[in-house]
């Protein structure tokens, strides 16, 4: 079973995600010894990408004066890492290589999101995936984009190239828009607060339930 899994393309993508995760953990661990405050921000950026998306992560970097190159590279790295896990997990789950209840539930949710957007992207193929991932709108992004690419039967190279180039373009757009607002109008604090509120809206019922249980 393990031999078969590791010889699938998706299994190798999963291994790539694990390798990137280990590198990130080593980097944060080493950096934590020399600059704990910065490491806390980097960890928050990682959390923001996991639950809130790239805009929140980029905003955190700009608010803490990380600079253009570190902000773009770090946020892009995290997005690539997330896609490696979600894409491989989705494919391996749907092809029954991985049979985990929580993964099946996550796969079902991602499938529904991808199906809703599939017909909009299909006529344009690679370009459609690229713009779908790049455009900063609800329900878009690299995770759903890569799954749509799989549903459209794009090769792994074409699918991930469109997904990652779209992601990098989106990060560049977010960064320079935020940077412009921060340096000329000092508005990024308010915009970032609005993004946080929007991100939290889907979790309001869960937060309310948690507070009630306490």
CORTA-V753531 format. One line per field, one symbol per residue. ss: DSSP state (A for helix, B for strand, O for the rest). phi: phi as a letter, one per 40 degrees, with the letter a starting at -180 (. if undefined). burial: + if it has 16 or more other ideal C-beta (glycine too) atoms within 10 Angstrom, else -. Layout:
# CORTA-V753531
ss = ???
phi = ???
burial = ???
This chain:
# CORTA-V753531
ss = OAAAAAOOAAAAAAAAAAAAAAAAAAAAAAAAAAOAAAAAAAAAAAAAAAAOOAAAAAAAAAAOOOOAAAAAAAAAAAAAAAAAAAAAAAAAAAOOOOOOAAAAAAAAAAAAAAAAAAAAAAOOOAAAAAAAAAOOOOOOOAAAAAAAAAAOOOOAAAAAAAAAAAAAAAAAAAAAAAAAAAAAOOOAAAAAAAAAAAAAAOOAAAAAAAAAAO
phi = .cccccccccccccccccccccccccccccccccacccccccccccccccbbhcccccdccccbfcgcccccccccdcccdccdcccccccccccgcbbbccccccccccccccccbdcccdccgdcccdccccccbdgbhcccccccdcccgccdcccccccccccccccccccccccccccbbfbcdcccccccccccdcbccccccccccc
burial = ---------++-++--+--+---+--------------+--+--++-++--+++++++++++-+-+----++-+++++++++++++++++++++--++--------+--++-++--++--+----+-+++++++-----+++++++++++++-+-+--++++++-+++-++--++--++-++-----+--++--+-------------------
